Amino acid sequence: MNYRRLQATCIAALFLMVEAAFSQTVYWTNVGTGKIQRGELVAGTGVEDLVTTQVIEPVSLALDLVGGKMYWTEASPADFMISRANLDGTNVELLVTGLDSPSGITLDVAAGKMYWTDIGTGKIQRANLDGSGVEDRGWAYNKRRPGSV
């Protein structure tokens, strides 16, 4: 297997997400280039730029395969936010703004919720998958920097 091309592309990647247990597609955020990308795991070929505009510094990524969406946290100079798009990178939507420094993100698709950590406040927060209903759900131990959920 040739992993060299995929490995070279992922040097600045902060987070990788395998599409499904039997899939050969991997999604990742590339903070070095400000892109969200995907590629074929086995051959290391077919690397695609999915989101290259409306994103500056994508940090963490979560996939909703059933709903056909990807969600990510972002740390841009203007704002710290959570956005989503279709799995092919189209239809980018800004969901939550005004966060301190969101980091890890995960989805509870069955409950219609997303959860994220905020390393600036030490909070674990959640919202509906459309970004409404933001709630604090807890604090990291001693309010230290929670990196992932």
C-alpha positions in Angstrom: 0.0 0.0 0.0 1.2 3.5 -0.8 0.6 5.8 2.2 3.2 8.4 1.2 1.0 10.8 -0.6 -1.8 10.7 2.0 0.8 11.0 4.8 2.4 14.1 3.1 -0.9 15.7 2.8 -1.8 15.1 6.5 1.3 16.8 8.0 -0.7 19.7 9.4 -3.8 17.7 10.0 -5.2 17.9 13.5 -7.9 15.4 13.3 -8.6 12.3 11.1 -12.0 10.7 10.8 -12.6 7.4 9.1 -15.9 7.5 7.2 -17.2 4.1 8.3 -15.8 0.8 9.5 -15.7 -0.8 6.1 -15.0 2.4 4.1 -11.6 3.3 2.7 -12.3 7.1 2.9 -10.7 9.3 5.5 -11.7 12.9 6.3 -9.4 15.4 8.1 -9.0 19.0 9.0 -5.8 20.7 7.7 -5.0 23.7 9.9 -1.9 24.4 7.9 -3.8 25.1 4.7 -7.2 25.9 6.2 -9.0 23.1 4.4 -11.2 20.1 5.1 -10.1 17.2 3.0 -10.7 13.6 2.3 -8.8 10.8 0.6 -8.6 7.1 0.0 -6.9 5.3 2.9 -5.7 2.2 1.0 -4.0 3.8 -2.0 -3.3 7.3 -0.6 -4.7 8.7 -3.7 -7.8 10.7 -4.6 -7.2 13.5 -2.1 -10.0 16.0 -2.4 -10.3 19.5 -1.0 -13.9 19.7 0.3 -14.1 23.0 2.2 -11.6 25.6 1.2 -13.6 28.8 1.6 -15.7 29.8 4.6 -13.1 28.1 6.8 -9.8 29.5 8.2 -8.5 27.2 10.9 -10.5 24.0 11.2 -9.6 22.1 14.3 -11.8 19.0 15.0 -14.2 17.1 12.8 -17.2 14.7 13.3 -19.2 12.9 10.7 -23.0 12.2 10.4 -23.0 9.6 7.7 -26.7 9.0 7.9 -27.5 12.7 7.6 -24.7 13.3 5.1 -23.1 16.1 7.1 -19.7 16.9 8.6 -19.3 19.2 11.6 -16.2 21.0 12.7 -14.8 23.4 15.3 -12.9 26.4 14.1 -10.4 28.8 15.6 -10.2 31.8 13.4 -8.9 35.3 14.2 -12.3 36.8 13.9 -14.4 34.2 15.9 -14.4 30.7 17.4 -17.2 28.7 15.9 -18.8 25.5 14.9 -19.9 24.9 11.3 -21.2 22.0 9.1 -21.4 21.1 5.5 -22.5 18.2 3.3 -20.0 15.4 3.1 -19.0 16.6 -0.3 -18.2 20.1 1.1 -21.2 21.9 -0.3 -23.7 23.9 1.7 -21.5 25.3 4.4 -23.5 26.5 7.4 -22.3 28.5 10.4 -24.1 27.0 13.5 -22.6 28.4 16.7 -20.5 31.5 17.2 -19.0 33.5 20.0 -17.3 30.5 21.6 -14.0 31.0 23.6 -11.9 28.2 22.0 -13.8 25.1 20.8 -11.7 22.0 20.4 -13.0 18.4 20.2 -16.5 17.7 18.8 -18.6 14.6 18.7 -22.2 13.8 17.6 -25.1 12.0 19.2 -27.1 11.7 16.0 -29.9 9.6 17.6 -30.6 12.4 20.1 -30.0 15.2 17.6 -27.1 16.7 19.6 -23.5 17.8 19.1 -21.1 18.0 22.0 -17.8 19.9 22.1 -15.1 21.0 24.5 -13.9 24.5 24.9 -10.3 24.7 26.0 -10.6 28.4 26.8 -13.4 28.1 29.4 -12.8 24.4 30.4 -16.5 23.7 29.6 -18.1 20.8 27.9 -21.1 22.1 25.9 -23.8 20.8 23.6 -26.4 22.1 21.1 -28.9 20.7 18.7 -27.5 19.6 15.4 -28.8 22.8 13.8 -26.8 24.9 16.4 -29.8 26.0 18.5 -30.1 25.4 22.2 -26.5 25.8 23.4 -26.1 24.4 26.9 -23.2 24.0 29.4 -23.0 20.3 30.3 -20.1 20.2 32.6 -16.5 21.2 33.4 -13.3 19.5 32.8 -11.5 18.3 35.9 -10.3 21.5 37.7 -11.4 23.4 34.7 -8.4 22.4 32.8 -8.2 22.4 29.1 -10.5 19.6 27.8 -9.2 18.7 24.3 -11.7 16.1 23.1 -15.0 14.4 23.9 
